[in-house]
Amino acid sequence: MKGEAQTIRSTLRVNNNPRICPNSLHDLIHEVSIMVGRIKTKLRETRLDANTAQPTPTPVCPLCGREIPPAQRDAHHLTPKSHGGKATEILHRICHRQIHALFTEAELARNLNTMEALRTKPELKPFIRWVQTKPIDFFQKARKSQRLKSMEI
């Protein structure tokens, strides 16, 4: 037992921590009990914080107005990154894909860099009405519009 205390004391000295450099086994036990007490206090505080914390509200899609479950969240750059955009909005994955299926990045950067501008586009209005009738975790693959397909050729 005495040898173990000596090893721990020498380890503490090697680490150059002048606050914790006990000279006897009794001092070492005292220091350890203080540390354990601090750890227990921190754990109690953490548990208390976790119990009193309010649940975070589920985000609402700014395009369709439905709640977004975690598995269906996509970050949409209001101005595409390729055009220097940084600001993002969290959307349903299906809403995000539909936006990119209907509009080019240049159109999004020039005219459609706000959620209000997107919601008022006639091309998106039927989609928004349709998707609002679906459950929040609904997903269906979006198809590129004929207009965008013809631009690729």
C-alpha positions as CSV (number, residue, x, y, z in Angstrom):
1,M,0.0,0.0,0.0
2,K,2.8,2.4,0.9
3,G,4.5,1.6,-2.5
4,E,1.3,2.5,-4.4
5,A,1.0,5.8,-2.6
6,Q,4.7,6.6,-3.4
7,T,4.0,5.7,-7.1
8,I,1.0,8.0,-7.3
9,R,2.9,10.8,-5.5
10,S,5.8,10.6,-7.9
11,T,3.3,10.5,-10.9
12,L,1.7,13.7,-9.6
13,R,5.1,15.3,-9.1
14,V,6.1,14.3,-12.7
15,N,2.9,16.0,-14.0
16,N,4.1,19.2,-12.2
17,N,0.8,19.9,-10.5
18,P,1.8,21.8,-7.3
19,R,-1.8,21.8,-6.1
20,I,-2.0,18.1,-5.9
21,C,1.2,16.7,-4.5
22,P,0.3,14.8,-1.3
23,N,3.1,13.8,1.0
24,S,1.2,10.9,2.7
25,L,-1.3,8.3,1.9
26,H,-3.8,10.2,4.1
27,D,-3.3,13.4,2.0
28,L,-3.7,11.4,-1.2
29,I,-7.0,9.8,0.0
30,H,-8.2,13.3,1.0
31,E,-7.4,14.8,-2.4
32,V,-9.2,11.9,-4.2
33,S,-12.3,12.2,-2.0
34,I,-12.4,16.0,-2.8
35,M,-12.2,15.2,-6.6
36,V,-14.9,12.5,-6.3
37,G,-17.1,15.0,-4.4
38,R,-16.7,17.5,-7.2
39,I,-17.5,14.9,-9.8
40,K,-20.6,13.8,-8.0
41,T,-21.7,17.4,-7.7
42,K,-21.2,18.0,-11.4
43,L,-23.2,14.8,-12.3
44,R,-26.1,15.9,-10.0
45,E,-26.1,19.4,-11.7
46,T,-26.1,17.8,-15.1
47,R,-28.9,15.5,-14.3
48,L,-30.9,18.4,-12.8
49,D,-30.3,20.4,-16.0
50,A,-31.4,17.5,-18.2
51,N,-34.6,17.0,-16.2
52,T,-35.6,20.7,-16.3
53,A,-34.5,21.3,-19.9
54,Q,-37.4,22.1,-22.2
55,P,-37.8,19.8,-25.2
56,T,-36.7,21.5,-28.4
57,P,-39.6,22.3,-30.7
58,T,-39.7,20.4,-34.0
59,P,-38.8,22.8,-36.8
60,V,-41.6,23.7,-39.3
61,C,-40.9,23.7,-43.1
62,P,-41.1,27.3,-44.3
63,L,-42.3,26.1,-47.7
64,C,-45.2,23.7,-46.9
65,G,-45.8,24.6,-43.2
66,R,-45.6,21.1,-41.9
67,E,-43.4,19.9,-39.0
68,I,-40.1,18.3,-40.1
69,P,-39.0,15.0,-38.5
70,P,-35.3,14.6,-38.0
71,A,-34.9,12.0,-40.8
72,Q,-36.5,14.3,-43.4
73,R,-34.5,17.5,-42.7
74,D,-32.5,19.1,-45.5
75,A,-30.6,22.4,-45.4
76,H,-31.4,24.6,-48.4
77,H,-29.0,27.4,-49.3
78,L,-31.2,30.4,-50.2
79,T,-28.5,31.6,-52.6
80,P,-26.7,28.5,-53.9
81,K,-23.2,27.9,-52.6
82,S,-21.9,28.0,-56.1
83,H,-23.1,31.7,-56.2
84,G,-21.6,32.6,-52.9
85,G,-24.5,31.8,-50.6
86,K,-24.1,31.0,-46.9
87,A,-27.6,31.4,-45.3
88,T,-29.6,28.2,-45.1
89,E,-33.2,27.2,-44.2
90,I,-34.2,23.8,-42.9
91,L,-36.8,22.2,-45.3
92,H,-38.5,18.8,-45.8
93,R,-36.3,16.7,-48.0
94,I,-39.1,16.4,-50.6
95,C,-39.6,20.2,-50.6
96,H,-35.9,20.8,-51.1
97,R,-35.6,18.3,-53.9
98,Q,-38.7,19.8,-55.6
99,I,-37.1,23.3,-55.6
100,H,-34.0,22.0,-57.3
101,A,-36.1,19.9,-59.8
102,L,-37.9,23.0,-61.0
103,F,-35.3,25.8,-60.9
104,T,-31.7,26.3,-62.0
105,E,-29.1,27.5,-59.5
106,A,-28.8,30.8,-61.5
107,E,-32.6,31.3,-61.1
108,L,-32.4,30.6,-57.4
109,A,-29.5,33.0,-57.0
110,R,-31.1,35.8,-59.0
111,N,-34.8,35.8,-58.2
112,L,-35.7,33.0,-55.7
113,N,-33.3,33.7,-52.8
114,T,-36.1,34.0,-50.2
115,M,-38.7,31.6,-49.0
116,E,-41.5,34.1,-49.8
117,A,-40.3,34.3,-53.4
118,L,-40.3,30.5,-53.7
119,R,-43.8,30.2,-52.1
120,T,-45.3,32.6,-54.6
121,K,-43.9,30.9,-57.7
122,P,-46.7,29.4,-59.8
123,E,-44.6,26.3,-60.6
124,L,-44.4,25.4,-56.9
125,K,-48.0,26.3,-55.7
126,P,-49.6,23.0,-56.9
127,F,-46.7,21.0,-55.3
128,I,-47.2,22.9,-52.0
129,R,-51.0,22.2,-52.0
130,W,-50.4,18.5,-52.8
131,V,-47.6,17.9,-50.2
132,Q,-49.6,19.6,-47.4
133,T,-52.0,16.7,-47.6
134,K,-49.3,14.1,-47.0
135,P,-47.9,12.9,-43.6
136,I,-44.8,14.7,-42.3
137,D,-42.5,11.7,-43.0
138,F,-43.8,11.3,-46.6
139,F,-41.1,11.2,-49.3
140,Q,-41.3,10.6,-53.0
141,K,-38.5,11.1,-55.5
142,A,-38.7,14.4,-57.4
143,R,-38.4,14.4,-61.1
144,K,-36.6,17.1,-63.0
145,S,-39.0,19.4,-64.9
146,Q,-39.2,19.2,-68.7
147,R,-37.9,22.8,-68.9
148,L,-34.7,21.9,-67.1
149,K,-34.3,18.7,-69.1
150,S,-34.5,20.6,-72.3
151,M,-31.9,23.1,-71.1
152,E,-29.4,20.2,-70.6
153,I,-29.4,19.2,-74.2
